[in-house]
Every structure is written in C-alpha cells, then in structure tokens.
Amino acid sequence: MHLGERKVEAARRNATVTLTQKNPGTPSGYACIRIKEDAEFLPLFGKLSADERVAECETTRGDYDLILLIKGKTDEELGKETAALRSMKGIGTMVFSQVSSRALREQGNREACPYGAYAFAEVEPGRLDAVSRRVSALESVAACATLEGPYQLALIVEGPSYGRIDEMVRGAIAPLEGVLRVHQCPVI
C-alpha cells in the first residue's frame, strides 16, 4: 500500500489507532537509494516495485531517489536480500537501517493530507526513546519507527503542502533535544 492509499484509508476509518510493535516478527528495514546518473529510472523503479522482497517502494526527491521498505523472514535473510538489492544494476548508493520497533498513529476525523514525506533522523545515543515519544505525538507524524543503523528514526510526515511539511520538520522535529540531523525526502 502506497502513502496516498494509507492516508485515504486512515481518514475513512474515522478512529484513532495506536500500534506499537517491539522486535517485529518479520525483520524489515528502510533502504534509502540514490540511483546512478546513467541508470534508466522507470525500468529500475518498476523492477524494484515488483520485487517480492520489497514491501513498499516510494519515489522521493531530496537526498534520495527511492525509499524501500524491505522485509525478510529472518535477520540473516534480510541481510542477504539487502545485499542483493544493493548490487542491482542502476543502484548508486544505498543506506540501510533495520527497523527495531514501530509506532503508528493514525488520526481520525481529519481529512486525508495530500502530501507526504519520509524523514530519517540521526539521534544522540541515549536519547532515542524520548525523541521517538515526542515525535510520534506530533499531529503531522503518521508513522514513526526506531531503527538500527545510520539513521535511528524513520518518520512519515503528512501535511496540506510540502511547505507545511518542511516547516514541521525544520520547526518541530529538527530542533528537538537529541536530534542531530534530519534527512527529508518528499514523496512524489
């Protein structure tokens, strides 16, 4: 299910749902990909979207061209699948962070937000728990996952415009105590 479909589905449910998953049963992780300059984007996107290892594939702008959610049956299998995707023709750089826990908050009685972005945060050691609690409570944050890897936090931020999302990331998330850097990738 793509970001736009999740937003519409959340608005239709007309209820607030909170789900926290510690140590998910199915190992997963986010791959942030920059495609090589000479690669053909659409065929590569189509191949990745259809790949059974890829649960989600979103085109983005900013630091990365694609954000993938990769799933495996075991941690070892996830590592092998990530390595196979990393070596795929056309993939330039790939930054991978494994999901360690996930919290999802969907707001009911709110119109579906037409715009969304991924935000990946680097967080000071020892501050992840406090930062993830504060960030996941923000109204514009539809999903928050803690990660192991170069990024410690993955967020899906929604808003009525990309400008408002940028204001939220720069004004409410980036300045939080414990947040070192935030990489924002608007979904296109």
C-alpha positions in Angstrom: 0.0 0.0 0.0 1.4 3.4 -1.0 1.5 6.5 1.1 -1.5 8.1 -0.6 -3.6 4.9 -0.1 -2.7 4.8 3.6 -3.8 8.4 4.0 -7.2 7.8 2.5 -7.7 4.6 4.3 -6.8 6.3 7.7 -9.3 9.1 7.0 -12.1 6.7 6.2 -11.7 4.7 9.4 -12.7 7.7 11.5 -10.9 6.4 14.5 -7.6 6.9 16.3 -5.4 3.8 16.3 -2.1 3.4 18.2 0.0 0.3 17.5 3.5 -0.3 18.9 5.4 -3.2 17.7 8.6 -4.2 19.6 11.0 -6.5 17.8 8.7 -7.1 14.8 8.2 -10.8 13.9 9.2 -10.1 10.3 12.5 -8.3 10.2 12.4 -5.2 8.0 14.4 -2.1 7.2 14.4 1.0 5.2 16.7 1.4 2.2 17.4 4.9 1.0 18.6 4.8 -2.6 20.3 7.2 -4.9 20.1 5.9 -8.5 23.2 6.1 -10.8 23.2 9.1 -13.2 23.2 6.8 -16.2 20.5 4.4 -15.0 17.1 4.3 -16.5 14.8 5.3 -13.7 11.4 3.9 -14.7 12.5 0.4 -15.6 14.5 0.2 -12.3 11.6 1.6 -10.3 9.3 -1.0 -12.0 11.7 -3.8 -11.2 12.0 -2.8 -7.5 8.3 -2.2 -7.1 7.6 -5.7 -8.4 10.3 -7.4 -6.3 8.8 -9.7 -3.7 11.4 -8.6 -1.1 10.2 -5.0 -1.3 7.1 -4.3 0.7 6.9 -0.6 -0.2 8.7 1.4 -2.9 8.3 5.2 -3.0 9.8 7.8 -5.3 11.2 10.8 -3.5 13.2 13.9 -4.0 15.9 15.3 -1.9 18.8 13.2 -0.6 17.4 10.0 -2.1 15.5 9.0 -5.2 13.8 5.9 -3.7 12.8 4.7 -0.3 12.2 1.0 0.0 10.8 -1.0 2.9 12.4 -4.4 2.7 11.2 -7.5 4.5 12.8 -10.8 5.3 11.9 -14.0 7.1 15.0 -13.7 9.4 17.7 -11.2 10.1 20.1 -13.2 8.0 17.7 -13.4 5.1 17.1 -9.6 5.3 20.8 -9.0 5.1 21.1 -11.2 2.0 18.1 -9.5 0.4 19.6 -6.1 1.1 22.9 -7.1 -0.3 21.2 -8.4 -3.5 19.3 -5.2 -3.9 22.4 -3.1 -3.3 24.2 -4.9 -6.1 21.4 -4.4 -8.6 22.3 -2.6 -11.8 21.5 1.1 -11.6 21.7 1.4 -7.8 24.2 4.0 -6.9 24.3 4.4 -3.2 22.1 2.7 -0.7 21.8 3.4 3.0 20.1 0.7 5.0 18.7 0.9 8.6 16.9 -2.0 10.2 13.6 -1.4 12.0 13.8 -2.2 15.7 10.3 -1.0 16.7 7.4 0.7 15.1 4.7 3.0 16.4 1.8 4.0 14.1 -0.7 6.7 14.9 -3.5 7.5 12.5 -5.8 10.4 13.2 -9.5 10.0 12.7 -11.9 12.9 11.8 -9.2 14.5 9.8 -9.2 15.0 6.0 -6.6 13.0 4.2 -3.4 15.0 3.7 -2.5 15.3 0.1 1.3 15.5 0.7 3.7 13.3 2.5 7.5 12.9 3.2 9.8 10.5 4.8 12.1 11.9 7.4 15.1 10.0 8.6 16.7 11.3 11.8 20.1 10.8 13.4 19.6 10.8 17.2 22.2 11.2 20.0 22.9 8.0 21.9 20.7 7.5 24.9 18.0 9.9 23.6 16.1 7.8 21.1 13.3 6.7 23.5 12.5 10.3 24.5 12.8 11.7 20.9 10.6 9.0 19.4 7.9 9.5 22.0 7.8 13.3 21.4 8.0 13.0 17.6 5.3 10.3 17.4 2.9 12.5 19.4 3.1 15.3 16.7 -0.2 15.5 14.7 1.6 15.6 11.4 3.6 12.4 12.1 1.6 9.5 10.7 4.2 6.8 11.5 7.4 6.5 13.5 9.8 3.6 13.6 13.0 3.3 15.6 15.9 2.0 13.5 19.4 0.4 13.9 21.9 1.7 11.5 23.0 5.1 10.2 19.5 6.5 11.0 17.8 5.9 14.3 14.3 7.2 13.4 12.1 6.9 10.3 9.0 9.1 10.1 6.2 9.5 7.7 5.2 13.2 7.9 2.0 14.4 6.3 0.6 17.9 5.6 -1.5 20.1 3.3 1.6 21.1 1.3 5.3 20.3 1.0 6.0 23.7 2.6 4.0 22.9 5.7 5.8 19.5 6.0 9.1 21.3 5.7 8.0 23.8 8.4 7.1 20.8 10.6 10.4 19.0 10.1 12.5 22.1 10.5 10.5 23.8 13.2 9.2 20.9 15.4 11.4 17.8 14.7 14.9 19.0 13.9 15.3 21.3 16.9 14.3 18.6 19.5 16.9 18.0 22.1 18.7 14.8 21.0 18.1 15.2 17.2 21.4 15.6 15.4 20.3 15.7 11.8 17.1 15.1 9.8 17.1 14.0 6.1 13.8 14.8 4.5 12.5 13.0 1.4 9.2 14.3 0.0 7.2 11.6 -1.7 6.5 12.4 -5.4 
